[in-house]
Amino acid sequence: MWEYDYSNTDYYRIELSTKEITRLSNTKDSKEGYGQISADGKKILYVSDKNGISNIYLRQADSSGKIIERPITNSLSPVDQISMSRDGKKLLFVSLNKGGYDIFSLDNPLERDLGVDELIPTDFVLKMDEYADKFGRVKKSSSLDTVSFTKIENVNKSDSNSNTLADSIASTVTDTGTVLNDNSVDSLNSIDDEISNSTDTSKIGQGFLTIDKKDSTKFYGDDVKISFDEFPKNSLSEGNVKDSLYADNLNFRVADNVNPDGSFKIKKYKIKFTPDLVYGNASYATFYGVQGVAQIALSDMLGDHRIYIQTSLVIDLKNSDYAVAYYNLAHRIDYGFQLYHTARFVTYGNGYYDFLYRYRTIGGSGTGAYPISRFKRFDGTLSIQNISRENLDIASEPLTRKTLLVPSLSFIHDNTLFGYTSPISGTRYNLTVMGSPKFGTEGIGFTSFLADIRNYIKLGDGYTFATRLSGGASFGPNPMQFFIGGTDNWINYEYANYNLPVATIEDYAFLSPGLPLRGYDYDQQAGSKYYILNMELRFPLFRYLIFGALPLGFANIEGVAFLDAGTAWNDNHSLFKTVNGSTQTDNLLMGTGLGARANLMGFPFKFDVALNYNLDKFSAPKYYISLGYDF
């Protein structure tokens, strides 16, 4: 087998009426296949790399009956996986395009004529003999293959149907391991008289492929052994070969794993967790003292069962964060459970006196996801939380505590395609309803509806127009509060009202931001209802930016031009007002500007310059430096 010639693959025709296999190609040092037959059976399209690049060729007979083969494409990018329509009017093929594989269409391929009989060979093909001499490869094999065909039938050889291979329509097939060499004839009928005395056969249809038991493994060394022990008749393990490298290793000897018929026993899958991630670090801060972070992620072999353990230790347990979670992804419905404890420190007051508060949350939740299709799913969560609020500066202030039950249900759609840092085409949206039933006079009760709808239009290579409409409305005795203004992960942040409006447990638990709204500070407006419209044109700013004096370089710096508009309110309010006969915005906030996006040292940085606009004049520019990706 080591002498076998794998330099070319060819395609064959099977005539089921006569049970004959005919070799249609035998081009040395080339790969040919993916045959497609015309409706009348007189023309064949196939793929060949005989000139060094895979292209499509047409095979047909001329008026004299002579077989003619000529190319119908001359592509510098390899063509592959052709498929022709039944009427021969359309051909699809795959080819490399701009770093990825795309599907292309060709009309009337059977009538296409390039006016040439052969394509110009590449340098590789022209120098193939030179390469063969250099690397010692045999140029032309003249010896018979070590694998020979022998046909054994249950009927007499005189039976004309004794060489049946398959009961299917006549078709052209690709042979990925050519078994007929240059000294073989095209038709397998010519080997009808070759009958082997060997019984080690592999069945092909109603005939058999017989393998000569010639041990050629000494070519690789005397330490390599192959066993030709007979397997039980009709054994499913028949044809297996023992490998001496594993047969003599005790670690690979598995007991009681084979059935009497030679097939392997099927055993029930056992869940065994192994670590995927183990991470930890320690630090010291003058305010908190010694701190430590640890993360452990475990999963089984299939990834269907996952366990996560996380800790962030500060001073003692009541000032630390720790959580454990389990997720089951083995079925259509994914579900999981979490238990957690968090401690957060918040400073707020009246601007003259600020106090340090500690909010502790002890809770648990259950989550589930049900996919409707590849792009749509339902997500559900049920959480219970016990939240306490404690003033660490004034010990006499009583500790307050509340228990919350929060169910939520979301409908999610996402068919977007991502670019370098953000989606470039498609639509995604999240529609959520959530609430909390009020238990007792000290309970919290509300129902909220949230929406986030995003659309992306690809205008060209690197150019995308993105729109987003987000909003929420909360109702009940203790409605959620939303604040708008600013941007996500704003590093040089500023507050419109000295601080975020957090004063109660419900504010801490349910206060939600409406972002981005550039041109304004955090908490520019707040209320139980809000909406924001964002529009962005994203474009390539610098493909490459190389500095001369400093050995620094940046790639794929993207630019963005944006317009943001939104408002938040509790009761009725007006969007516009009239001042000295001109219309200006009242509670409607609008901002516009330009920005840049870049990955710096592995972090996604964003820089924006924004001005707010009230339909009368623009404000002074406001600068935003933030981390994260665009919506």
PLY file of the C-alpha trace (Angstrom):
ply
format ascii 1.0
element vertex 631
property float x
property float y
property float z
element edge 630
property int vertex1
property int vertex2
end_header
0.00 0.00 0.00
2.91 2.37 0.63
3.76 2.14 -3.09
0.25 3.18 -4.10
0.01 6.21 -6.37
-2.18 8.94 -4.86
-1.03 11.64 -7.26
-4.38 11.86 -9.05
-8.07 11.19 -8.52
-10.49 10.53 -11.38
-14.18 10.23 -12.12
-16.09 7.18 -13.40
-19.42 6.27 -14.96
-21.62 3.39 -13.78
-24.00 1.84 -16.35
-26.53 -0.12 -14.33
-28.06 -1.80 -17.32
-24.79 -3.62 -17.96
-23.28 -3.21 -14.49
-20.17 -1.66 -16.03
-17.86 0.91 -14.46
-16.02 3.04 -17.01
-13.14 5.29 -16.17
-13.64 8.66 -17.84
-10.44 10.40 -16.82
-6.84 9.47 -16.11
-4.84 12.69 -15.98
-1.54 12.29 -14.22
-0.87 14.48 -11.15
-4.32 16.06 -11.07
-7.51 15.91 -9.06
-10.73 15.52 -11.03
-14.24 15.10 -9.77
-17.64 16.71 -9.03
-19.08 15.37 -12.28
-22.39 16.86 -13.50
-24.28 15.23 -16.41
-26.51 17.05 -18.91
-30.13 15.99 -19.28
-29.44 14.12 -22.54
-26.37 12.43 -21.06
-24.09 13.66 -23.86
-22.15 16.27 -21.91
-20.33 16.16 -18.60
-19.02 19.03 -16.53
-16.27 18.31 -14.02
-13.62 20.06 -11.93
-9.92 19.53 -12.69
-6.68 21.12 -11.57
-4.65 19.79 -14.51
-3.14 23.23 -15.13
-2.41 23.75 -11.43
-5.66 25.60 -10.52
-9.06 23.96 -10.14
-11.35 25.01 -12.98
-14.48 23.67 -14.68
-14.12 21.53 -17.82
-16.61 20.25 -20.39
-16.42 16.71 -21.81
-18.40 15.86 -24.96
-18.15 13.99 -28.25
-17.81 15.87 -31.53
-19.60 14.97 -34.80
-17.08 12.21 -35.52
-17.49 10.67 -32.08
-14.12 11.88 -30.79
-14.08 12.84 -27.12
-13.21 16.51 -26.61
-12.41 18.08 -23.25
-12.03 21.84 -22.90
-12.18 24.38 -20.05
-15.17 26.66 -19.59
-13.64 28.76 -16.80
-10.20 30.32 -16.37
-10.18 31.38 -12.74
-7.08 32.26 -10.75
-8.99 31.34 -7.59
-9.72 27.61 -7.32
-13.25 26.54 -8.29
-14.87 23.73 -6.31
-18.14 21.91 -5.47
-20.08 22.50 -8.70
-23.81 21.75 -8.94
-25.86 22.07 -12.17
-29.60 22.51 -12.51
-31.66 19.74 -14.10
-32.16 21.69 -17.35
-28.48 22.67 -17.57
-29.26 26.38 -17.62
-27.60 27.24 -14.28
-24.42 26.13 -12.52
-23.43 26.96 -8.95
-19.87 26.70 -7.69
-17.74 27.73 -4.72
-14.62 29.86 -4.96
-12.39 31.92 -2.68
-13.29 35.62 -2.63
-11.72 38.30 -0.41
-10.49 35.87 2.19
-13.66 33.75 2.37
-15.55 31.17 0.32
-18.59 32.44 -1.59
-21.17 30.80 -3.89
-21.22 31.95 -7.53
-23.67 31.34 -10.40
-22.88 30.65 -14.06
-25.57 30.82 -16.77
-25.72 28.30 -19.63
-22.52 26.47 -18.67
-22.96 23.78 -21.33
-22.83 26.40 -24.10
-19.89 28.36 -22.69
-16.76 28.48 -24.89
-13.49 30.19 -23.97
-11.99 29.53 -27.40
-9.09 27.52 -25.97
-8.48 23.79 -25.67
-6.18 23.98 -22.64
-5.42 26.50 -19.93
-1.91 27.84 -19.52
-0.17 25.66 -16.92
1.19 27.23 -13.75
4.87 27.26 -12.84
4.19 24.45 -10.38
2.92 22.19 -13.15
5.73 23.17 -15.51
8.35 22.36 -12.88
6.64 19.23 -11.52
9.29 16.89 -12.97
11.97 19.11 -11.48
10.31 18.87 -8.07
10.00 15.11 -8.47
13.73 14.78 -9.13
14.57 17.09 -6.25
12.46 15.30 -3.67
12.87 11.78 -5.02
9.23 11.24 -5.97
8.44 8.70 -8.66
7.32 10.52 -11.77
5.37 7.70 -13.41
4.24 4.55 -11.70
4.55 1.45 -13.86
3.95 -1.20 -11.25
0.64 -2.71 -10.42
-1.10 -1.56 -7.26
-0.79 -3.81 -4.24
-4.57 -3.78 -3.99
-6.32 -5.71 -6.73
-9.98 -6.21 -7.60
-11.38 -9.72 -7.37
-15.03 -10.40 -7.87
-16.68 -13.34 -6.08
-20.28 -14.05 -6.84
-22.92 -16.32 -5.41
-23.90 -17.27 -8.96
-21.92 -18.73 -11.86
-19.54 -16.39 -13.64
-21.46 -16.98 -16.81
-24.29 -14.92 -15.31
-24.22 -11.63 -17.16
-25.38 -9.76 -14.08
-22.64 -11.09 -11.82
-20.77 -7.80 -11.71
-23.58 -5.72 -10.20
-22.20 -2.98 -7.98
-25.26 -0.89 -7.08
-28.91 -0.59 -7.99
-29.09 3.12 -8.74
-29.31 5.35 -11.78
-26.32 5.82 -14.09
-24.17 8.52 -12.56
-20.71 9.95 -12.59
-18.78 9.39 -9.39
-15.48 10.60 -8.01
-12.87 8.07 -6.94
-10.86 9.50 -4.03
-8.49 6.55 -4.01
-7.92 5.42 -7.57
-7.66 1.64 -7.83
-6.87 1.32 -11.54
-3.37 2.21 -12.64
-1.96 2.98 -16.04
-1.74 -0.75 -16.99
-5.42 -1.30 -16.17
-8.20 -1.15 -18.70
-11.07 1.28 -18.40
-13.84 -1.22 -17.72
-14.03 -3.50 -14.71
-15.51 -6.15 -16.98
-11.95 -6.92 -18.08
-11.14 -8.39 -14.67
-14.07 -10.85 -14.61
-11.66 -13.76 -14.93
-9.55 -12.74 -11.93
-10.83 -14.77 -9.01
-8.81 -14.75 -5.84
-8.44 -17.70 -3.46
-8.34 -15.30 -0.51
-11.31 -15.04 1.83
-10.37 -11.68 3.38
-12.83 -9.54 1.46
-14.65 -6.24 1.78
-18.09 -6.19 0.24
-19.03 -3.66 -2.44
-22.66 -4.04 -3.50
-23.05 -7.64 -4.69
-19.31 -7.99 -5.45
-16.25 -8.01 -3.25
-12.99 -6.15 -2.98
-10.21 -8.61 -2.16
-7.03 -7.40 -0.50
-3.83 -9.35 -1.15
-2.21 -10.36 2.12
1.21 -9.01 1.30
3.00 -7.63 4.38
4.91 -4.56 3.24
5.21 -2.98 6.67
8.96 -3.70 6.92
9.37 -0.65 4.74
8.77 1.34 7.95
10.98 -0.83 10.18
11.04 -4.25 11.83
9.31 -2.96 14.98
6.01 -2.33 13.14
3.68 -5.34 13.17
0.29 -5.94 11.59
-1.87 -8.85 12.67
-3.89 -10.74 10.05
-5.75 -12.82 12.63
-9.11 -14.00 11.38
-12.14 -12.34 12.94
-15.41 -14.19 13.56
-17.51 -14.59 10.45
-19.79 -11.60 9.81
-17.96 -9.78 12.63
-18.52 -6.04 12.69
-14.83 -5.72 13.56
-13.76 -7.59 10.43
-11.04 -5.73 8.60
-9.68 -4.01 11.72
-5.93 -4.03 12.10
-4.10 -4.35 15.40
-1.61 -1.59 16.08
1.42 -2.81 18.03
1.96 0.66 19.49
-1.32 0.37 21.37
-1.69 -3.38 21.73
1.35 -3.57 24.03
0.33 -0.56 26.14
-1.66 -1.50 29.25
-3.26 1.96 29.34
-5.08 1.19 26.09
-6.38 -2.24 27.05
-10.11 -1.92 27.67
-11.93 -4.94 29.09
-15.49 -5.98 28.40
-16.11 -3.45 25.63
-16.97 -5.73 22.67
-20.17 -7.63 21.91
-20.11 -11.28 20.65
-20.63 -10.01 17.07
-17.54 -7.83 17.31
-19.34 -4.49 17.68
-18.47 -2.16 20.51
-20.77 -2.05 23.52
-22.76 1.14 23.97
-22.61 2.33 27.55
-24.52 5.10 29.25
-22.75 8.43 29.27
-21.41 9.35 32.70
-21.06 12.98 33.72
-17.56 13.78 34.94
-16.57 17.37 35.62
-13.12 18.67 34.75
-11.79 22.22 35.17
-11.99 24.61 32.21
-10.70 27.65 34.08
-8.98 28.16 37.41
-7.98 31.75 38.13
-7.03 33.74 41.19
-5.17 36.84 42.28
-4.55 38.89 45.41
-4.08 42.63 45.96
-3.83 45.23 48.68
-5.61 48.60 48.92
-5.18 51.22 51.62
-8.97 51.51 52.06
-10.07 47.87 51.82
-6.88 46.12 52.89
-6.10 42.68 51.46
-8.37 41.60 48.60
-8.59 38.41 46.58
-10.41 37.19 43.49
-10.92 33.56 42.47
-12.84 31.96 39.58
-13.40 28.30 38.79
-15.27 26.94 35.77
-16.06 23.22 35.44
-17.81 21.26 32.69
-18.28 17.73 31.42
-16.79 16.39 28.19
-19.79 17.38 26.06
-20.17 20.82 27.65
-23.78 20.05 28.57
-23.29 20.56 32.31
-21.39 23.56 33.66
-20.54 24.80 37.13
-19.16 28.25 37.94
-17.74 29.43 41.27
-16.69 33.04 41.78
-15.44 34.95 44.81
-14.23 38.48 45.46
-13.08 38.67 49.05
-12.80 42.02 50.84
-12.10 42.32 54.59
-14.63 39.65 55.64
-17.51 37.59 54.24
-20.25 40.20 54.71
-18.23 42.70 52.67
-17.36 40.22 49.92
-18.96 38.81 46.79
-19.34 35.10 46.13
-21.57 33.07 43.86
-22.09 29.54 42.57
-24.07 28.56 39.48
-25.05 25.42 37.59
-26.28 25.28 33.98
-27.78 22.35 32.07
-27.45 22.68 28.28
-28.15 19.07 27.34
-31.68 19.55 25.99
-33.62 22.01 23.88
-34.56 23.98 26.97
-31.43 25.31 28.69
-31.82 26.04 32.38
-29.68 27.02 35.32
-29.64 27.98 39.00
-27.57 30.56 40.86
-26.93 31.42 44.51
-25.08 34.62 45.33
-24.10 37.23 47.89
-22.98 40.74 46.96
-21.88 43.78 48.93
-21.84 47.24 47.37
-20.70 50.51 48.85
-22.52 53.67 47.75
-21.78 57.23 48.80
-24.54 59.81 48.54
-26.04 62.68 50.47
-27.30 66.23 49.98
-24.12 67.71 48.55
-22.87 69.00 51.90
-22.72 65.77 53.86
-22.12 62.45 52.17
-22.56 59.13 53.91
-21.21 55.71 53.06
-23.91 53.04 52.73
-23.49 49.31 52.34
-26.06 47.34 50.35
-25.96 43.58 50.87
-27.89 41.22 48.61
-28.44 37.54 49.37
-30.41 35.78 46.69
-30.94 33.04 44.21
-32.46 32.69 40.77
-33.52 30.17 38.19
-33.17 30.82 34.46
-34.44 29.08 31.35
-34.14 29.56 27.59
-36.42 28.00 24.97
-35.34 28.40 21.31
-38.13 28.75 18.77
-35.78 28.84 15.80
-32.18 29.60 15.03
-32.85 33.32 15.50
-35.65 33.51 18.08
-36.02 32.33 21.66
-37.80 32.93 24.95
-35.80 33.66 28.11
-37.32 33.44 31.58
-35.97 34.25 35.04
-37.36 33.96 38.55
-35.24 35.50 41.29
-35.66 36.12 45.00
-33.49 38.66 46.78
-33.08 39.87 50.33
-31.50 43.36 50.28
-30.33 45.28 53.33
-29.24 48.94 53.57
-26.86 50.08 56.31
-25.32 53.51 57.02
-21.67 52.85 57.90
-21.05 56.46 59.03
-24.01 56.79 61.41
-24.45 53.67 63.49
-27.67 54.99 65.05
-29.51 54.94 61.74
-31.57 51.74 61.67
-30.80 49.03 59.14
-33.56 48.51 56.57
-34.24 45.26 54.77
-36.62 44.11 52.05
-37.32 40.80 50.29
-38.14 40.91 46.58
-39.56 38.31 44.20
-38.87 39.28 40.60
-40.13 37.19 37.64
-39.29 38.22 34.06
-39.97 36.94 30.54
-38.16 38.04 27.36
-38.69 37.42 23.67
-35.42 37.75 21.75
-34.64 37.87 18.03
-31.13 38.12 16.59
-29.96 37.43 13.03
-27.12 39.94 12.92
-23.71 39.43 11.36
-20.73 40.92 13.20
-17.86 42.91 11.80
-14.66 43.89 13.54
-16.22 45.48 16.65
-19.99 45.54 16.12
-22.81 44.14 13.96
-22.81 45.16 10.31
-26.14 43.77 9.07
-29.36 42.24 10.37
-31.86 42.95 13.12
-31.96 42.19 16.82
-34.51 43.03 19.47
-35.41 42.19 23.07
-38.95 42.59 24.40
-39.19 42.05 28.17
-41.91 42.15 30.77
-40.91 42.01 34.44
-42.34 42.88 37.81
-42.44 42.36 41.52
-45.56 41.50 43.54
-45.96 43.63 46.66
-45.91 41.65 49.92
-47.12 43.64 52.94
-46.94 47.37 53.53
-43.15 47.41 53.23
-43.09 45.46 49.98
-42.31 46.73 46.52
-44.81 46.31 43.69
-44.47 47.23 40.01
-44.82 45.96 36.44
-42.40 47.09 33.73
-42.26 46.75 29.97
-38.88 47.12 28.27
-37.94 47.17 24.58
-34.63 47.36 22.72
-34.80 47.22 18.90
-31.69 47.49 16.70
-31.23 47.41 12.94
-28.05 47.38 10.86
-27.75 48.15 7.16
-24.49 47.36 5.38
-23.81 50.19 2.92
-20.49 48.84 1.70
-17.26 47.26 2.80
-16.70 48.74 6.29
-19.70 51.11 6.09
-22.79 50.46 8.25
-25.84 52.52 9.19
-27.10 51.48 12.64
-30.33 52.51 14.35
-31.58 51.71 17.83
-34.86 52.44 19.60
-34.96 51.60 23.30
-37.40 52.44 26.02
-39.28 51.35 29.08
-42.38 52.06 31.11
-43.07 51.02 34.68
-46.38 51.05 36.53
-47.59 50.26 40.04
-47.22 51.60 43.58
-43.39 51.53 43.36
-42.49 51.92 39.67
-38.95 51.45 38.41
-36.93 54.58 37.71
-34.86 55.20 34.58
-32.18 57.86 34.11
-30.85 59.04 30.75
-27.75 60.93 29.64
-24.10 59.99 29.12
-22.67 56.79 27.67
-21.76 53.28 28.79
-18.59 52.80 30.89
-17.83 56.51 30.83
-14.35 57.02 32.31
-14.30 60.84 32.65
-17.94 60.88 33.78
-19.93 63.84 35.09
-23.27 63.99 36.90
-26.03 66.46 36.14
-27.39 66.24 39.72
-24.27 65.69 41.79
-24.84 61.91 41.96
-27.09 59.12 40.76
-30.59 59.15 42.29
-30.05 56.23 44.69
-31.67 56.76 48.09
-33.74 53.64 48.81
-33.51 49.88 48.43
-35.83 49.95 45.41
-33.61 52.56 43.74
-30.54 50.41 44.35
-32.25 47.25 43.06
-34.12 48.57 40.02
-32.68 51.92 38.91
-31.83 51.43 35.20
-29.88 53.62 32.75
-31.02 54.64 29.30
-27.82 54.92 27.27
-26.23 56.27 25.18
-27.45 59.87 25.06
-24.33 61.84 24.23
-24.09 65.59 24.70
-25.38 65.31 28.28
-24.22 64.17 31.73
-25.36 61.16 33.69
-28.86 61.60 35.19
-29.75 64.49 32.93
-33.37 63.35 33.21
-35.07 60.60 35.21
-38.54 59.10 35.41
-40.64 55.97 35.31
-40.85 56.12 31.52
-38.26 56.85 28.83
-37.28 56.31 25.23
-34.09 56.95 23.26
-33.43 56.92 19.51
-29.84 56.43 18.32
-28.62 56.69 14.72
-25.00 56.05 13.74
-23.04 55.98 10.50
-19.97 53.77 11.04
-17.07 53.93 8.63
-13.36 53.06 8.42
-11.29 56.01 9.68
-7.76 54.55 9.46
-6.98 51.10 8.14
-3.46 51.43 9.53
-1.94 54.21 11.63
1.83 53.96 12.04
3.85 56.49 14.03
7.31 57.45 12.84
9.07 58.52 16.05
7.40 55.97 18.30
7.35 52.23 17.53
3.58 52.14 17.77
0.98 51.10 15.26
-2.80 50.74 15.21
-5.09 48.92 12.81
-8.79 49.22 11.97
-9.55 52.52 13.68
-13.21 53.12 12.95
-15.12 56.40 12.82
-18.72 57.15 13.72
-21.11 60.05 13.15
-24.09 59.92 15.51
-27.39 61.54 16.45
-29.07 60.74 19.80
-32.50 61.89 21.01
-34.53 60.89 24.04
-36.60 61.88 27.04
-37.65 60.56 30.46
-40.70 61.50 32.48
-43.11 60.49 35.22
-46.34 62.21 34.20
-47.45 64.24 31.22
-44.74 66.48 29.82
-44.06 68.48 26.67
-41.29 67.81 24.14
-41.19 71.31 22.63
-41.80 74.88 23.71
-41.98 78.30 22.08
-39.50 80.96 23.13
-39.75 84.43 21.56
-41.68 83.02 18.66
-39.20 80.20 17.88
-39.63 76.50 18.62
-37.13 74.88 20.94
-36.92 71.53 22.67
-38.39 71.36 26.17
-38.00 67.89 27.67
-36.63 66.35 24.49
-32.85 65.95 24.64
-30.86 65.84 21.40
-27.12 65.44 20.84
-24.90 64.89 17.84
-21.19 64.50 17.13
-18.30 62.39 15.89
-16.25 59.60 17.43
-13.51 57.04 16.92
-13.19 53.37 17.93
-9.96 51.42 18.41
-8.53 48.45 20.25
-5.71 49.70 22.48
-3.66 47.07 24.29
-6.55 44.65 23.95
-9.19 47.04 25.32
-11.99 48.48 23.15
-11.65 52.25 23.55
-14.22 54.79 22.40
-13.71 58.54 22.06
-16.67 60.82 21.26
-17.11 64.56 20.87
-20.77 65.57 21.24
-22.82 68.76 21.29
-26.39 69.00 22.49
-28.88 70.90 20.36
-32.23 72.50 21.27
-33.29 73.56 17.73
-31.95 77.04 18.45
-28.23 76.60 19.14
-25.52 74.09 19.88
-23.83 73.73 23.24
-20.11 73.63 23.93
-18.55 70.27 23.03
-18.50 67.50 25.62
-15.84 64.77 25.50
-16.45 61.11 26.25
-13.74 58.52 26.85
-15.24 55.10 27.48
-14.65 51.37 27.22
-16.76 48.85 25.32
-18.21 48.12 21.92
-20.95 49.96 20.05
-24.53 48.72 20.27
0 1
1 2
2 3
3 4
4 5
5 6
6 7
7 8
8 9
9 10
10 11
11 12
12 13
13 14
14 15
15 16
16 17
17 18
18 19
19 20
20 21
21 22
22 23
23 24
24 25
25 26
26 27
27 28
28 29
29 30
30 31
31 32
32 33
33 34
34 35
35 36
36 37
37 38
38 39
39 40
40 41
41 42
42 43
43 44
44 45
45 46
46 47
47 48
48 49
49 50
50 51
51 52
52 53
53 54
54 55
55 56
56 57
57 58
58 59
59 60
60 61
61 62
62 63
63 64
64 65
65 66
66 67
67 68
68 69
69 70
70 71
71 72
72 73
73 74
74 75
75 76
76 77
77 78
78 79
79 80
80 81
81 82
82 83
83 84
84 85
85 86
86 87
87 88
88 89
89 90
90 91
91 92
92 93
93 94
94 95
95 96
96 97
97 98
98 99
99 100
100 101
101 102
102 103
103 104
104 105
105 106
106 107
107 108
108 109
109 110
110 111
111 112
112 113
113 114
114 115
115 116
116 117
117 118
118 119
119 120
120 121
121 122
122 123
123 124
124 125
125 126
126 127
127 128
128 129
129 130
130 131
131 132
132 133
133 134
134 135
135 136
136 137
137 138
138 139
139 140
140 141
141 142
142 143
143 144
144 145
145 146
146 147
147 148
148 149
149 150
150 151
151 152
152 153
153 154
154 155
155 156
156 157
157 158
158 159
159 160
160 161
161 162
162 163
163 164
164 165
165 166
166 167
167 168
168 169
169 170
170 171
171 172
172 173
173 174
174 175
175 176
176 177
177 178
178 179
179 180
180 181
181 182
182 183
183 184
184 185
185 186
186 187
187 188
188 189
189 190
190 191
191 192
192 193
193 194
194 195
195 196
196 197
197 198
198 199
199 200
200 201
201 202
202 203
203 204
204 205
205 206
206 207
207 208
208 209
209 210
210 211
211 212
212 213
213 214
214 215
215 216
216 217
217 218
218 219
219 220
220 221
221 222
222 223
223 224
224 225
225 226
226 227
227 228
228 229
229 230
230 231
231 232
232 233
233 234
234 235
235 236
236 237
237 238
238 239
239 240
240 241
241 242
242 243
243 244
244 245
245 246
246 247
247 248
248 249
249 250
250 251
251 252
252 253
253 254
254 255
255 256
256 257
257 258
258 259
259 260
260 261
261 262
262 263
263 264
264 265
265 266
266 267
267 268
268 269
269 270
270 271
271 272
272 273
273 274
274 275
275 276
276 277
277 278
278 279
279 280
280 281
281 282
282 283
283 284
284 285
285 286
286 287
287 288
288 289
289 290
290 291
291 292
292 293
293 294
294 295
295 296
296 297
297 298
298 299
299 300
300 301
301 302
302 303
303 304
304 305
305 306
306 307
307 308
308 309
309 310
310 311
311 312
312 313
313 314
314 315
315 316
316 317
317 318
318 319
319 320
320 321
321 322
322 323
323 324
324 325
325 326
326 327
327 328
328 329
329 330
330 331
331 332
332 333
333 334
334 335
335 336
336 337
337 338
338 339
339 340
340 341
341 342
342 343
343 344
344 345
345 346
346 347
347 348
348 349
349 350
350 351
351 352
352 353
353 354
354 355
355 356
356 357
357 358
358 359
359 360
360 361
361 362
362 363
363 364
364 365
365 366
366 367
367 368
368 369
369 370
370 371
371 372
372 373
373 374
374 375
375 376
376 377
377 378
378 379
379 380
380 381
381 382
382 383
383 384
384 385
385 386
386 387
387 388
388 389
389 390
390 391
391 392
392 393
393 394
394 395
395 396
396 397
397 398
398 399
399 400
400 401
401 402
402 403
403 404
404 405
405 406
406 407
407 408
408 409
409 410
410 411
411 412
412 413
413 414
414 415
415 416
416 417
417 418
418 419
419 420
420 421
421 422
422 423
423 424
424 425
425 426
426 427
427 428
428 429
429 430
430 431
431 432
432 433
433 434
434 435
435 436
436 437
437 438
438 439
439 440
440 441
441 442
442 443
443 444
444 445
445 446
446 447
447 448
448 449
449 450
450 451
451 452
452 453
453 454
454 455
455 456
456 457
457 458
458 459
459 460
460 461
461 462
462 463
463 464
464 465
465 466
466 467
467 468
468 469
469 470
470 471
471 472
472 473
473 474
474 475
475 476
476 477
477 478
478 479
479 480
480 481
481 482
482 483
483 484
484 485
485 486
486 487
487 488
488 489
489 490
490 491
491 492
492 493
493 494
494 495
495 496
496 497
497 498
498 499
499 500
500 501
501 502
502 503
503 504
504 505
505 506
506 507
507 508
508 509
509 510
510 511
511 512
512 513
513 514
514 515
515 516
516 517
517 518
518 519
519 520
520 521
521 522
522 523
523 524
524 525
525 526
526 527
527 528
528 529
529 530
530 531
531 532
532 533
533 534
534 535
535 536
536 537
537 538
538 539
539 540
540 541
541 542
542 543
543 544
544 545
545 546
546 547
547 548
548 549
549 550
550 551
551 552
552 553
553 554
554 555
555 556
556 557
557 558
558 559
559 560
560 561
561 562
562 563
563 564
564 565
565 566
566 567
567 568
568 569
569 570
570 571
571 572
572 573
573 574
574 575
575 576
576 577
577 578
578 579
579 580
580 581
581 582
582 583
583 584
584 585
585 586
586 587
587 588
588 589
589 590
590 591
591 592
592 593
593 594
594 595
595 596
596 597
597 598
598 599
599 600
600 601
601 602
602 603
603 604
604 605
605 606
606 607
607 608
608 609
609 610
610 611
611 612
612 613
613 614
614 615
615 616
616 617
617 618
618 619
619 620
620 621
621 622
622 623
623 624
624 625
625 626
626 627
627 628
628 629
629 630
